[in-house]
C-alpha cells in the first residue's frame, strides 16, 4: 500500500519502508507499541527467574575453598524443578550474564547430574 499511488491511507505513507542494520531501531518493535511492552515484561520476568535461581544455588549449595558457592546439577534440578520446569534455560541465561559457571554447552537430566555449577 505504501507504493500504491491510489492509496489514501496517510498512516502508511508516514512510516519508513525499511530500517537498515546501522539504524538504532533495526530489529526492534515500534516505540510505545504493545509488542515493545510484551518484550520488556518478558525480559523482566526472565531476570526475576535468574535472580531466584541464584538464590536457590546460594541456599542449597556449599561454599568451596575459593569462596564461591557450588551445587551439582542433579541437586539443583531436584530443588528448582518444583519451582520452574525451565531450569536449564534459566541456567544458560545466567551463564550468559556471567552469574554462574559450568562445563559443557547444555545440561541433561540424568547424564549431567554430577556437573558442578558455581555461583560467581
C-alpha positions in Angstrom: 0.0 0.0 0.0 3.0 2.3 0.6 3.8 2.2 -3.1 0.2 2.3 -4.3 -0.3 5.8 -5.8 -4.1 5.4 -5.3 -3.9 4.7 -1.6 -5.3 7.4 0.6 -4.1 5.9 3.9 -1.9 8.6 5.5 -0.7 6.2 8.2 1.1 4.0 5.7 2.7 6.9 3.9 4.3 8.3 7.1 6.1 5.1 8.1 9.5 4.4 6.7 9.5 1.4 4.3 12.5 -0.4 5.9 15.1 0.1 8.5 18.8 -0.7 7.9 21.3 -2.5 10.1 23.0 0.7 11.2 19.7 2.2 12.3 19.2 2.0 16.1 15.6 0.9 15.6 16.6 -2.0 13.4 15.1 -5.3 14.7 13.1 -3.5 17.4 9.4 -3.1 17.7 8.0 0.4 17.3 8.4 2.5 20.5 5.4 2.6 22.7 3.8 -0.5 21.0 2.2 -3.4 22.8 4.9 -5.6 21.3 7.6 -3.5 22.9 5.8 -3.7 26.2 5.5 -7.5 26.0 9.2 -7.7 25.3 10.0 -5.6 28.3 7.7 -7.7 30.5 9.3 -10.9 29.3 12.8 -9.6 29.9 11.8 -8.5 33.4 10.2 -11.9 34.1 13.3 -13.8 33.0 15.5 -11.5 35.1 13.5 -12.4 38.2 13.8 -16.1 37.4 17.6 -15.8 37.1 17.7 -14.0 40.5 15.6 -16.7 42.0 17.9 -19.4 40.6 20.9 -17.7 42.1 19.2 -17.5 45.5 18.4 -21.2 45.3 22.0 -22.0 44.4 23.2 -19.9 47.3 20.8 -21.6 49.7 21.3 -25.3 48.6 25.0 -25.1 47.6 28.2 -25.3 49.6 30.9 -22.7 49.9 34.2 -24.0 48.4 37.8 -23.2 49.2 37.7 -20.4 46.7 34.7 -18.8 48.4 32.3 -19.5 45.6 29.1 -21.4 46.3 28.7 -24.6 44.2 26.0 -27.2 43.7 25.7 -30.2 41.4 23.2 -30.0 38.5 21.3 -33.0 39.9 20.8 -31.4 43.3 19.8 -28.1 41.7 17.4 -29.8 39.2 15.6 -31.6 42.0 15.2 -28.4 44.0 14.4 -26.0 41.3 12.1 -28.2 39.1 9.4 -27.8 41.8 9.6 -24.0 41.2 10.0 -24.0 37.4 10.5 -26.5 34.6 12.8 -24.1 32.7 15.9 -24.7 34.9 18.3 -25.4 32.0 17.2 -22.4 30.0 17.5 -20.1 33.1 20.9 -21.6 33.8 22.0 -20.8 30.3 20.8 -17.2 30.6 22.5 -16.9 34.0 25.8 -18.1 32.4 25.4 -15.7 29.5 25.2 -12.8 32.1 28.3 -14.1 33.9 26.4 -15.1 37.1 27.2 -18.9 37.0 29.8 -21.2 35.5 29.6 -24.8 34.5 31.3 -27.0 31.9 29.6 -28.0 28.7 27.2 -26.4 26.3 24.0 -28.0 27.6 23.0 -29.9 30.7 20.9 -33.0 30.5 19.0 -34.6 33.4 20.5 -37.9 34.5 23.6 -37.6 32.2 24.9 -34.4 33.7 23.8 -34.8 37.3 27.4 -34.6 38.6 28.3 -31.4 36.7 29.2 -28.7 39.2 27.5 -25.3 38.9 29.4 -22.4 40.5 27.8 -19.2 41.5 30.0 -16.3 40.5 
